[in-house]
Amino acid sequence: MALDPAAQGFLDQMDEAGMPPLNEMTPAEAREAAMAFADLGGEGDPVADQSDRTIPGPAGEIPMRVYTPEGDGPFPALVYFHGGGWVLGDLDGVNAICRTVAARAECVVASVDYRLAPEHKYPAPLDDCFAAAQWVAEQGTELGVDTSRIAVGGDSAGGNLAAAVALRARESGGPELAMQLLVYPVTDLSFGTGSYDENGDGYLLTTDMMKWFWDLYLNDASEGESHLVSPLRADDLSGLPPAVVLTAEYDPLRDEGEAYADRLREAGVAVTHERFDSQIHAFWQMMAVFPAASEAADLAAAELRSAFAQR
């Protein structure tokens, strides 16, 4: 399909602004530049409460932002990991989408501000995310959470971390997860897919950016062989929680996300996959710019409600 007019307008504005590619900046410069995108989420849906706190982590306190929906708890919970190539991103950048999912799914959303590369390379971000999922499953009653109904989710690199948390939870004997929400997830250290060929330049996220992110995240490229780095390379995907995988047509990550959905399905995992035609990477969190973000939030919320109802 043709590129969404909202996406085309956004890309045109980016070109007019003349900002250099993130991969030509230092990580600090790229983080500062990325802060400009936080307001593009808008306000998000109203929630009963939004609060910041910290929880214990493997290397110190982990910041977390907690969104509580209207109604009477205890509520199920989604532990959410933001995108940004493991290098960028923060709680503010996904504030609107987390509020919206909390309200529409009628669940607590616990958004995790995990440590970032290159200051904290693999496995530090994953260790923080897994620790956060464990904490919510064990201590979530502090948040008004029904700890028997926990899901994980994330977008882009956050989707990679969510998939890896689900794999680690299966191998560690818990926490037991009701669902994994993977929004255009990174699933493989590879750049040879058709979607990289088609969309690797000109659609916000580029091949060069992804190579830069990977280089900053990993201590060595050989770590990309691990299924906790490249979930698509896992020998066995059976026994994982049901998955909802959202991809975007004009996204270099499209094919690896869809390949992961296929592998999960082949392993007997219940999978809902939706490709958002005409959309680019990052549409999910920019709700004030992309109307399709609200459609994606509706789908994610409906799937979360269904998964939680089955627990």
DRENBA-719029 format. One record per residue (C-alpha): x, y, z; residue in three letters. Coordinates in nm, 2 decimals. Layout:
N
PT     xx     yy     zz   r
PT      X      Y      Z ALA
...
% end
This chain:
311
PT     xx     yy     zz   r
PT   0.00   0.00   0.00 MET
PT   0.10   0.36  -0.04 ALA
PT   0.27   0.53   0.25 LEU
PT   0.03   0.67   0.51 ASP
PT  -0.01   1.05   0.44 PRO
PT   0.06   1.11   0.81 ALA
PT   0.39   0.91   0.78 ALA
PT   0.48   1.09   0.46 GLN
PT   0.42   1.43   0.62 GLY
PT   0.63   1.33   0.92 PHE
PT   0.92   1.22   0.71 LEU
PT   0.90   1.54   0.50 ASP
PT   0.92   1.74   0.82 GLN
PT   1.22   1.54   0.93 MET
PT   1.39   1.61   0.60 ASP
PT   1.31   1.98   0.63 GLU
PT   1.45   1.99   0.99 ALA
PT   1.79   1.87   0.85 GLY
PT   1.88   1.67   1.16 MET
PT   2.17   1.44   1.10 PRO
PT   2.11   1.06   1.13 PRO
PT   2.13   0.93   1.48 LEU
PT   2.42   0.70   1.38 ASN
PT   2.63   1.01   1.30 GLU
PT   2.59   1.14   1.66 MET
PT   2.74   1.04   1.99 THR
PT   2.50   0.84   2.21 PRO
PT   2.46   1.15   2.43 ALA
PT   2.37   1.37   2.13 GLU
PT   2.13   1.11   1.99 ALA
PT   1.95   1.09   2.33 ARG
PT   1.91   1.46   2.34 GLU
PT   1.78   1.46   1.98 ALA
PT   1.54   1.18   2.06 ALA
PT   1.38   1.38   2.34 MET
PT   1.21   1.60   2.08 ALA
PT   0.99   1.30   1.99 PHE
PT   0.85   1.25   2.33 ALA
PT   0.58   1.52   2.28 ASP
PT   0.46   1.34   1.96 LEU
PT   0.28   1.09   2.18 GLY
PT   0.03   1.35   2.30 GLY
PT  -0.15   1.31   2.63 GLU
PT  -0.27   0.95   2.60 GLY
PT  -0.59   0.82   2.75 ASP
PT  -0.68   0.92   3.11 PRO
PT  -0.59   0.69   3.39 VAL
PT  -0.67   0.69   3.76 ALA
PT  -0.31   0.73   3.87 ASP
PT   0.04   0.77   3.73 GLN
PT   0.34   0.76   3.96 SER
PT   0.71   0.72   3.95 ASP
PT   0.90   0.49   4.18 ARG
PT   1.21   0.26   4.19 THR
PT   1.24  -0.11   4.24 ILE
PT   1.55  -0.32   4.34 PRO
PT   1.76  -0.43   4.04 GLY
PT   2.07  -0.63   3.98 PRO
PT   2.30  -0.32   3.98 ALA
PT   2.10  -0.07   4.19 GLY
PT   1.76   0.08   4.17 GLU
PT   1.55   0.06   3.85 ILE
PT   1.32   0.35   3.78 PRO
PT   0.96   0.25   3.69 MET
PT   0.65   0.45   3.60 ARG
PT   0.33   0.29   3.70 VAL
PT  -0.01   0.36   3.54 TYR
PT  -0.33   0.24   3.71 THR
PT  -0.66   0.23   3.53 PRO
PT  -0.99   0.34   3.66 GLU
PT  -1.19   0.09   3.86 GLY
PT  -1.14  -0.15   4.14 ASP
PT  -0.83  -0.37   4.16 GLY
PT  -0.64  -0.59   4.19 PRO
PT  -0.56  -0.55   3.82 PHE
PT  -0.36  -0.76   3.58 PRO
PT  -0.03  -0.60   3.47 ALA
PT   0.18  -0.54   3.16 LEU
PT   0.55  -0.49   3.23 VAL
PT   0.66  -0.26   2.94 TYR
PT   1.00  -0.20   2.79 PHE
PT   1.05   0.11   2.57 HIS
PT   1.23   0.10   2.24 GLY
PT   1.54   0.31   2.12 GLY
PT   1.79   0.05   2.01 GLY
PT   1.90  -0.03   2.36 TRP
PT   2.08   0.31   2.35 VAL
PT   1.80   0.57   2.35 LEU
PT   1.45   0.61   2.50 GLY
PT   1.30   0.67   2.83 ASP
PT   0.98   0.67   3.02 LEU
PT   0.86   0.99   2.87 ASP
PT   0.88   0.87   2.52 GLY
PT   0.63   0.60   2.58 VAL
PT   0.42   0.78   2.83 ASN
PT   0.11   0.83   2.61 ALA
PT   0.10   0.48   2.47 ILE
PT   0.14   0.33   2.82 CYS
PT  -0.14   0.55   2.95 ARG
PT  -0.36   0.44   2.66 THR
PT  -0.29   0.07   2.69 VAL
PT  -0.35   0.09   3.07 ALA
PT  -0.69   0.25   3.02 ALA
PT  -0.81   0.04   2.73 ARG
PT  -0.68  -0.30   2.86 ALA
PT  -0.79  -0.21   3.21 GLU
PT  -0.46  -0.32   3.35 CYS
PT  -0.17  -0.17   3.54 VAL
PT   0.12  -0.08   3.31 VAL
PT   0.47  -0.08   3.47 ALA
PT   0.70   0.10   3.23 SER
PT   1.07   0.01   3.30 VAL
PT   1.36   0.26   3.26 ASP
PT   1.63  -0.01   3.22 TYR
PT   2.00   0.07   3.19 ARG
PT   2.12   0.18   2.84 LEU
PT   2.41   0.09   2.62 ALA
PT   2.69   0.16   2.55 PRO
PT   2.75   0.25   2.92 GLU
PT   2.57  -0.07   3.01 HIS
PT   2.60  -0.33   2.73 LYS
PT   2.44  -0.67   2.70 TYR
PT   2.32  -0.83   2.92 PRO
PT   2.26  -0.53   3.15 ALA
PT   1.94  -0.40   2.98 PRO
PT   1.79  -0.76   2.97 LEU
PT   1.89  -0.82   3.33 ASP
PT   1.70  -0.51   3.44 ASP
PT   1.39  -0.60   3.24 CYS
PT   1.39  -0.96   3.37 PHE
PT   1.43  -0.83   3.73 ALA
PT   1.14  -0.59   3.68 ALA
PT   0.92  -0.87   3.55 ALA
PT   1.02  -1.08   3.85 GLN
PT   0.95  -0.80   4.09 TRP
PT   0.60  -0.73   3.96 VAL
PT   0.52  -1.10   3.97 ALA
PT   0.65  -1.13   4.33 GLU
PT   0.58  -0.78   4.48 GLN
PT   0.31  -0.64   4.25 GLY
PT   0.05  -0.64   4.52 THR
PT   0.21  -0.32   4.63 GLU
PT   0.09  -0.18   4.29 LEU
PT  -0.26  -0.32   4.32 GLY
PT  -0.17  -0.60   4.08 VAL
PT  -0.31  -0.95   4.06 ASP
PT   0.03  -1.13   4.04 THR
PT  -0.12  -1.43   3.87 SER
PT  -0.19  -1.22   3.56 ARG
PT   0.13  -1.07   3.43 ILE
PT   0.23  -0.99   3.07 ALA
PT   0.54  -0.84   2.92 VAL
PT   0.57  -0.61   2.62 GLY
PT   0.78  -0.36   2.43 GLY
PT   0.85  -0.19   2.10 ASP
PT   1.15  -0.23   1.88 SER
PT   1.45  -0.30   2.10 ALA
PT   1.19  -0.32   2.39 GLY
PT   1.01  -0.59   2.19 GLY
PT   1.34  -0.77   2.17 ASN
PT   1.38  -0.74   2.54 LEU
PT   1.02  -0.86   2.60 ALA
PT   1.08  -1.17   2.38 ALA
PT   1.41  -1.24   2.57 ALA
PT   1.24  -1.20   2.91 VAL
PT   0.98  -1.45   2.80 ALA
PT   1.25  -1.70   2.69 LEU
PT   1.44  -1.65   3.01 ARG
PT   1.13  -1.69   3.22 ALA
PT   1.06  -2.02   3.05 ARG
PT   1.41  -2.14   3.12 GLU
PT   1.41  -2.01   3.48 SER
PT   1.08  -2.16   3.58 GLY
PT   0.91  -1.82   3.61 GLY
PT   0.76  -1.58   3.63 PRO
PT   0.47  -1.74   3.45 GLU
PT   0.35  -1.49   3.18 LEU
PT   0.00  -1.45   3.03 ALA
PT   0.12  -1.29   2.71 MET
PT   0.40  -1.12   2.53 GLN
PT   0.33  -0.80   2.33 LEU
PT   0.59  -0.75   2.06 LEU
PT   0.56  -0.43   1.86 VAL
PT   0.79  -0.43   1.56 TYR
PT   1.04  -0.63   1.76 PRO
PT   1.41  -0.68   1.68 VAL
PT   1.45  -1.06   1.67 THR
PT   1.78  -1.12   1.48 ASP
PT   2.12  -0.98   1.43 LEU
PT   2.09  -0.98   1.06 SER
PT   2.04  -0.73   0.78 PHE
PT   1.96  -0.96   0.49 GLY
PT   1.59  -0.96   0.49 THR
PT   1.36  -0.83   0.22 GLY
PT   1.23  -0.56   0.44 SER
PT   1.59  -0.43   0.50 TYR
PT   1.64  -0.42   0.13 ASP
PT   1.30  -0.24   0.07 GLU
PT   1.29  -0.01   0.38 ASN
PT   1.65   0.03   0.50 GLY
PT   1.67   0.39   0.39 ASP
PT   1.42   0.68   0.38 GLY
PT   1.17   0.55   0.64 TYR
PT   1.31   0.69   0.97 LEU
PT   1.48   0.38   1.09 LEU
PT   1.77   0.29   0.86 THR
PT   2.00  -0.01   0.82 THR
PT   2.30   0.21   0.92 ASP
PT   2.11   0.31   1.24 MET
PT   2.04  -0.05   1.33 MET
PT   2.41  -0.14   1.27 LYS
PT   2.50   0.14   1.50 TRP
PT   2.26   0.03   1.77 PHE
PT   2.38  -0.33   1.75 TRP
PT   2.74  -0.22   1.78 ASP
PT   2.67  -0.02   2.09 LEU
PT   2.46  -0.29   2.25 TYR
PT   2.68  -0.59   2.22 LEU
PT   3.03  -0.65   2.36 ASN
PT   3.10  -0.86   2.06 ASP
PT   2.90  -0.95   1.75 ALA
PT   2.93  -1.32   1.85 SER
PT   2.68  -1.25   2.12 GLU
PT   2.42  -1.21   1.84 GLY
PT   2.42  -1.59   1.82 GLU
PT   2.25  -1.62   2.16 SER
PT   1.87  -1.66   2.16 HIS
PT   1.85  -1.40   2.43 LEU
PT   1.99  -1.15   2.18 VAL
PT   1.84  -1.29   1.86 SER
PT   1.52  -1.47   1.97 PRO
PT   1.47  -1.59   1.61 LEU
PT   1.77  -1.82   1.65 ARG
PT   1.63  -2.01   1.95 ALA
PT   1.63  -2.38   1.88 ASP
PT   1.30  -2.43   2.06 ASP
PT   1.02  -2.18   2.11 LEU
PT   0.76  -2.41   2.25 SER
PT   0.61  -2.34   2.59 GLY
PT   0.63  -1.97   2.55 LEU
PT   0.33  -1.74   2.64 PRO
PT   0.08  -1.64   2.37 PRO
PT   0.22  -1.36   2.16 ALA
PT   0.08  -1.06   1.99 VAL
PT   0.32  -0.93   1.72 VAL
PT   0.26  -0.60   1.55 LEU
PT   0.47  -0.50   1.24 THR
PT   0.47  -0.21   1.00 ALA
PT   0.49  -0.23   0.62 GLU
PT   0.76   0.03   0.57 TYR
PT   0.99  -0.09   0.85 ASP
PT   1.33  -0.27   0.80 PRO
PT   1.23  -0.48   1.10 LEU
PT   0.91  -0.61   0.94 ARG
PT   1.03  -0.94   0.81 ASP
PT   1.22  -1.05   1.13 GLU
PT   0.92  -0.97   1.34 GLY
PT   0.69  -1.17   1.11 GLU
PT   0.94  -1.46   1.09 ALA
PT   0.94  -1.47   1.47 TYR
PT   0.56  -1.48   1.47 ALA
PT   0.57  -1.77   1.22 ASP
PT   0.83  -1.96   1.43 ARG
PT   0.62  -1.92   1.75 LEU
PT   0.31  -2.05   1.57 ARG
PT   0.50  -2.35   1.43 GLU
PT   0.61  -2.43   1.79 ALA
PT   0.25  -2.44   1.91 GLY
PT   0.24  -2.09   2.06 VAL
PT  -0.09  -1.90   2.01 ALA
PT   0.00  -1.60   1.80 VAL
PT  -0.19  -1.29   1.68 THR
PT  -0.01  -1.10   1.41 HIS
PT  -0.11  -0.78   1.25 GLU
PT   0.09  -0.59   0.99 ARG
PT   0.00  -0.22   0.98 PHE
PT   0.01  -0.14   0.61 ASP
PT   0.14   0.20   0.51 SER
PT   0.30   0.26   0.84 GLN
PT   0.67   0.32   0.94 ILE
PT   0.87   0.22   1.24 HIS
PT   0.79   0.41   1.56 ALA
PT   0.43   0.49   1.46 PHE
PT   0.31   0.30   1.78 TRP
PT   0.43   0.56   2.03 GLN
PT   0.36   0.87   1.83 MET
PT  -0.01   0.88   1.89 MET
PT  -0.05   1.25   1.82 ALA
PT   0.09   1.21   1.47 VAL
PT  -0.02   0.86   1.36 PHE
PT  -0.39   0.78   1.38 PRO
PT  -0.30   0.41   1.33 ALA
PT  -0.13   0.42   1.67 ALA
PT  -0.48   0.43   1.83 SER
PT  -0.59   0.13   1.62 GLU
PT  -0.28  -0.06   1.73 ALA
PT  -0.35   0.03   2.09 ALA
PT  -0.71  -0.10   2.06 ASP
PT  -0.58  -0.43   1.92 LEU
PT  -0.32  -0.47   2.19 ALA
PT  -0.56  -0.38   2.46 ALA
PT  -0.82  -0.63   2.33 ALA
PT  -0.56  -0.91   2.32 GLU
PT  -0.44  -0.83   2.67 LEU
PT  -0.79  -0.83   2.81 ARG
PT  -0.85  -1.17   2.64 SER
PT  -0.52  -1.32   2.77 ALA
PT  -0.58  -1.20   3.12 PHE
PT  -0.94  -1.33   3.12 ALA
PT  -0.81  -1.68   3.05 GLN
PT  -0.59  -1.69   3.36 ARG
% end
